[in-house]
């Protein structure tokens, strides 16, 4: 069964083919050398479009570095962002939350603003935990996340904490990364595999 993207792609290629054939037929009224030249130009355009489509995942990773590329069931690859970190967007309790993948953090740590987005009442949490950060000791509150989705990978009832201090964003620490059988950094890519 063809998806909507496949239908759009076939439609685009059909229009392109009609334009090429029409151009070729129109150009036959001129000299043979001009016909060959125009045919070569169209062939180059066609090859360029096919190449761009074939490398669309690579281009997407370069343009949108925080997006993940799903490699297949249970495997996701991230590209290093311009800030030198790997970023991931996970569905937490139905809301998209942006994380910095932090191998120096032990837990999944939500900022107060991200915790509010998933309907956690941050004002009534018990900030009894302590965490050592580069900026000193901060208080934390223990919570559980109902659903955590990364591409086609879904986990349930995961432990996490809410940072009681000022946190620039949420952190995806080793408690989550250890759920994967393989965690591999190769240059500017990070691959997680279940």
C-alpha positions as CSV (number, residue, x, y, z in Angstrom):
1,X,0.0,0.0,0.0
2,X,1.4,3.4,-1.0
3,X,1.7,6.0,1.7
4,X,0.8,9.7,1.1
5,X,4.6,10.5,0.8
6,X,5.0,7.7,-1.8
7,X,2.1,9.0,-3.8
8,X,3.4,12.6,-3.7
9,X,6.9,11.3,-4.8
10,X,5.4,9.4,-7.8
11,X,3.3,12.4,-8.7
12,X,6.4,14.7,-8.6
13,X,8.5,12.2,-10.7
14,X,5.6,12.0,-13.2
15,X,5.5,15.8,-13.6
16,X,9.3,15.8,-13.9
17,X,9.2,13.1,-16.6
18,X,6.5,14.9,-18.6
19,X,8.5,18.1,-18.4
20,X,11.6,16.3,-19.6
21,X,9.8,14.6,-22.5
22,X,8.0,17.8,-23.5
23,X,11.3,19.7,-23.4
24,X,13.0,17.1,-25.5
25,X,10.2,17.0,-28.1
26,X,10.2,20.8,-28.3
27,X,13.9,21.0,-28.6
28,X,14.0,18.6,-31.6
29,X,13.0,21.5,-33.7
30,X,16.5,23.0,-33.2
31,X,19.9,21.5,-34.1
32,X,21.0,18.1,-32.8
33,X,23.8,19.5,-30.6
34,X,21.3,21.7,-28.7
35,X,19.0,18.8,-28.3
36,X,21.8,16.7,-26.7
37,X,22.8,19.6,-24.5
38,X,19.3,20.1,-23.2
39,X,18.8,16.3,-22.7
40,X,22.1,16.2,-20.6
41,X,20.9,19.2,-18.5
42,X,17.6,17.4,-17.7
43,X,19.4,14.2,-16.9
44,X,21.6,16.1,-14.4
45,X,18.6,17.7,-12.8
46,X,16.9,14.2,-12.6
47,X,20.0,12.7,-11.0
48,X,20.2,15.6,-8.6
49,X,16.6,15.1,-7.5
50,X,17.1,11.4,-7.0
51,X,20.3,12.0,-5.0
52,X,18.6,14.6,-2.8
53,X,15.8,12.2,-2.1
54,X,18.2,9.3,-1.3
55,X,20.1,11.4,1.2
56,X,17.1,13.1,2.7
57,X,17.9,11.6,6.2
58,X,21.4,13.0,6.1
59,X,20.2,16.4,5.0
60,X,17.5,16.4,7.7
61,X,20.0,15.5,10.4
62,X,22.2,18.4,9.3
63,X,19.4,20.9,9.1
64,X,17.5,19.8,12.2
65,X,20.3,18.4,14.5
66,X,18.0,17.8,17.4
67,X,15.8,15.4,15.5
68,X,16.4,11.7,15.8
69,X,16.7,9.3,12.8
70,X,14.8,6.0,13.4
71,X,17.1,3.2,12.1
72,X,14.5,0.5,12.4
73,X,12.8,-1.2,15.3
74,X,14.6,-0.4,18.5
75,X,17.4,1.8,17.1
76,X,17.7,5.6,17.0
77,X,20.6,7.8,15.9
78,X,21.2,11.4,16.9
79,X,23.6,13.9,15.3
80,X,25.7,16.2,17.5
81,X,24.2,19.7,17.6
82,X,26.2,22.9,17.0
83,X,26.5,23.3,20.8
84,X,28.5,20.0,21.0
85,X,25.7,18.1,22.7
86,X,23.3,15.4,21.6
87,X,19.6,16.4,21.9
88,X,16.5,14.3,21.9
89,X,12.8,15.0,21.9
90,X,10.9,12.4,23.9
91,X,7.1,12.1,24.4
92,X,6.6,12.3,28.1
93,X,3.0,11.5,29.2
94,X,1.9,12.7,25.7
95,X,3.9,15.9,25.6
96,X,7.1,16.5,23.5
97,X,9.9,17.4,25.9
98,X,13.4,18.4,24.7
99,X,16.3,16.8,26.5
100,X,20.1,17.2,26.5
101,X,21.6,13.6,26.5
102,X,23.9,13.8,29.5
103,X,26.1,10.9,30.4
104,X,27.2,12.8,33.5
105,X,23.7,12.8,34.9
106,X,22.4,9.6,36.6
107,X,18.7,10.2,36.2
108,X,16.1,11.7,34.0
109,X,15.9,15.2,35.3
110,X,13.1,17.6,34.4
111,X,13.2,21.3,34.7
112,X,10.3,22.8,36.6
113,X,8.8,24.3,33.4
114,X,9.0,20.9,31.6
115,X,7.4,19.2,34.6
116,X,4.5,21.7,34.5
117,X,4.0,20.9,30.8
118,X,3.3,17.2,31.7
119,X,0.9,18.3,34.4
120,X,3.1,17.9,37.5
121,X,2.2,20.3,40.3
122,X,5.8,21.4,41.0
123,X,4.7,23.7,43.9
124,X,3.5,20.7,45.9
125,X,6.4,18.3,45.4
126,X,8.6,17.3,48.2
127,X,12.1,18.4,47.3
128,X,13.9,16.0,49.7
129,X,16.6,14.7,47.3
130,X,19.9,16.3,46.6
131,X,22.0,16.3,43.5
132,X,25.5,17.6,42.9
133,X,25.8,19.7,39.8
134,X,28.5,21.8,38.2
135,X,26.8,24.8,39.9
136,X,26.6,23.2,43.4
137,X,24.0,21.2,45.3
138,X,20.4,21.4,44.2
139,X,17.2,19.9,45.7
140,X,15.2,17.4,43.7
141,X,11.8,15.8,43.9
142,X,11.2,12.2,43.0
143,X,8.4,11.5,40.4
144,X,7.4,8.7,38.1
145,X,6.7,9.2,34.4
146,X,3.7,7.3,33.0
147,X,4.9,6.9,29.4
148,X,8.2,7.8,27.8
149,X,8.4,7.5,24.0
150,X,11.4,7.8,21.7
151,X,10.4,7.0,18.2
152,X,8.8,3.6,18.2
153,X,10.3,2.7,21.6
154,X,7.9,3.1,24.6
155,X,8.7,2.7,28.3
156,X,6.3,2.9,31.2
157,X,6.5,4.0,34.8
158,X,10.1,5.3,34.7
159,X,11.6,7.0,37.7
160,X,12.7,10.6,37.3
161,X,13.2,13.8,39.3
162,X,12.3,17.4,39.1
163,X,15.1,19.9,39.7
164,X,14.3,22.3,42.5
165,X,16.7,25.0,41.2
166,X,17.1,26.8,37.9
167,X,17.7,24.3,35.1
168,X,18.2,25.5,31.5
169,X,16.5,22.4,30.2
170,X,15.8,18.8,31.0
171,X,18.5,16.1,31.1
172,X,18.4,12.5,29.9
173,X,20.8,10.7,32.1
174,X,22.2,7.2,32.5
175,X,19.1,5.6,34.1
176,X,17.4,6.0,30.7
177,X,20.4,5.2,28.5
178,X,21.1,2.0,30.5
179,X,17.7,0.7,29.3
180,X,19.4,0.2,25.9
181,X,21.6,-2.8,25.1
182,X,24.0,-0.6,23.1
183,X,25.0,3.0,23.5
184,X,27.5,4.0,20.9
185,X,29.1,7.3,20.0
186,X,30.9,7.4,16.7
187,X,32.3,10.8,15.9
188,X,29.3,13.1,15.7
189,X,26.6,10.5,15.9
190,X,25.1,8.7,18.9
191,X,23.2,5.5,18.4
192,X,20.9,3.8,21.0
193,X,19.9,0.2,20.3
194,X,17.4,-1.9,22.3
